[in-house]
Each structure stands twice: as C-alpha cells, then as structure tokens.
Amino acid sequence: ILLHIDAAQKVKRLRLTNCINISGSGLASLRHSISIEQIDLSLVEAHRSPILDSVPPLSCDKVVPILESIISHERNSLKHLQFPHVWRRKEPVDPRFFGSLQRYNEMMENRGPI
C-alpha cells in the first residue's frame, strides 16, 4: 500500500498500532522520505502498556536502515520517532538500534526547538 500511494512523498504520520505481525520490510517505500513527520513503531495504542504477550517480528535489520535513510536526509521533516518497547528494553542493546537512536537524538539537538 505504501508503495502504491508514493509514501515517501505523501505520508506525514505512520502509526503501527496493533500491527504485531509485520517484519518491517514493507516500510521500504519510506526510504529517504522528507515528508514524514511522525513514525510510531510502538505497536500499541496510546496510554496502553507497551509490553506485548509475545515478541513482535518487527526487525531491526529491516527497519533501522529505512529510519537511517530518513534521519540522514538533510531536509527531513521528522519530529517524533517512537521505537518498540522490546527494542528499548533488550539486553544487550542492539548496536544498530542504539546507533540509530543516537543519530536521531543528534538530529533533533542540531535542529533546535520545533
């Protein structure tokens, strides 16, 4: 669906609420997006526990390179990025996720107040 609607140019908000059976490969059409402002990969509704009964198949290997392509674009519009709970609480922390989180934080600091 994202490919069909030219998501990289048109989608401003992506929320994966209750999409607990996706791997993330379908998000590839968002690569290098400069229009997306919000990405919520938390998989749960707002104000709900982020802990799921089973580990979702959302893959760092598939999603992080897509996020990196957005974060690294000088003119990106990203204002909010919410990661899955399982990525944030995993021990040891996946270095790909940690690196992406650091680059996102640096991007936000360099941008200044929104």
C-alpha positions as CSV (number, residue, x, y, z in Angstrom):
1,I,0.0,0.0,0.0
2,L,2.8,2.5,0.9
3,L,4.5,1.9,-2.4
4,H,1.2,2.4,-4.3
5,I,0.5,5.8,-2.7
6,D,4.1,7.2,-3.0
7,A,4.5,7.1,0.8
8,A,8.0,8.8,0.7
9,Q,6.4,11.9,-0.7
10,K,2.9,11.9,0.8
11,V,2.7,10.2,4.2
12,K,3.2,12.5,7.2
13,R,2.3,10.1,10.0
14,L,2.8,6.4,10.3
15,R,1.5,4.5,13.3
16,L,1.8,0.8,13.5
17,T,-0.8,0.4,16.3
18,N,-1.8,-3.3,16.6
19,C,0.3,-4.3,13.6
20,I,2.0,-7.0,15.6
21,N,2.7,-9.4,12.7
22,I,4.8,-7.3,10.4
23,S,8.6,-7.6,9.9
24,G,9.1,-4.1,8.6
25,S,10.2,-4.9,5.1
26,G,7.0,-3.2,3.8
27,L,8.2,0.1,5.1
28,A,11.0,0.3,2.5
29,S,8.9,2.7,0.4
30,L,9.5,5.3,3.1
31,R,13.3,5.4,2.4
32,H,14.6,8.9,2.0
33,S,11.2,10.4,2.9
34,I,11.4,14.2,3.5
35,S,7.6,14.5,4.2
36,I,7.2,12.1,7.2
37,E,6.9,13.9,10.5
38,Q,5.9,11.1,12.9
39,I,6.8,7.4,13.0
40,D,5.3,5.3,15.8
41,L,6.7,1.8,15.8
42,S,5.4,1.0,19.4
43,L,2.7,-1.3,18.1
44,V,0.3,-0.4,21.0
45,E,-2.3,2.2,21.5
46,A,-1.5,5.4,23.3
47,H,-1.7,5.1,27.1
48,R,-1.5,1.3,27.0
49,S,1.2,-1.0,28.3
50,P,4.0,-1.3,25.8
51,I,4.6,-4.9,26.9
52,L,3.2,-7.4,24.4
53,D,2.4,-11.1,25.2
54,S,4.8,-12.3,22.5
55,V,7.9,-10.7,20.9
56,P,6.7,-9.0,17.7
57,P,8.6,-9.8,14.4
58,L,9.4,-6.2,13.7
59,S,13.0,-6.4,12.7
60,C,15.9,-4.0,13.5
61,D,17.7,-5.4,10.4
62,K,14.8,-4.3,8.2
63,V,13.6,-1.1,9.8
64,V,16.8,0.6,11.0
65,P,18.3,1.1,7.6
66,I,15.0,2.7,6.5
67,L,15.0,5.0,9.5
68,E,18.6,5.9,8.9
69,S,17.8,6.9,5.3
70,I,15.2,9.3,6.7
71,I,17.3,10.7,9.6
72,S,20.3,11.2,7.4
73,H,18.4,13.3,4.8
74,E,19.3,16.9,5.4
75,R,15.7,18.2,4.7
76,N,13.8,15.5,6.6
77,S,10.6,16.6,8.4
78,L,10.8,14.0,11.2
79,K,9.6,15.4,14.6
80,H,8.7,12.2,16.5
81,L,10.0,8.7,16.4
82,Q,8.7,6.1,18.8
83,F,10.5,2.7,19.0
84,P,9.1,-0.6,20.0
85,H,9.4,-1.4,23.7
86,V,11.2,-4.6,23.0
87,W,14.0,-2.7,21.2
88,R,14.4,-0.3,24.1
89,R,14.5,-2.9,26.8
90,K,16.5,-5.6,25.1
91,E,19.7,-6.6,26.9
92,P,22.2,-6.2,25.5
93,V,21.0,-3.3,23.4
94,D,21.2,-3.9,19.6
95,P,24.1,-1.7,18.4
96,R,22.1,-0.9,15.2
97,F,19.2,0.4,17.2
98,F,21.5,2.3,19.6
99,G,23.3,4.0,16.8
100,S,20.1,5.0,15.1
101,L,18.7,6.3,18.3
102,Q,21.9,8.4,18.8
103,R,21.7,9.8,15.3
104,Y,18.1,10.7,15.8
105,N,18.8,12.5,19.1
106,E,21.7,14.4,17.4
107,M,19.5,15.4,14.5
108,M,16.9,16.7,17.0
109,E,19.5,18.6,19.0
110,N,21.0,20.2,15.9
111,R,17.6,21.2,14.7
112,G,16.8,23.1,17.8
113,P,13.3,23.8,19.1
114,I,10.4,22.7,16.8
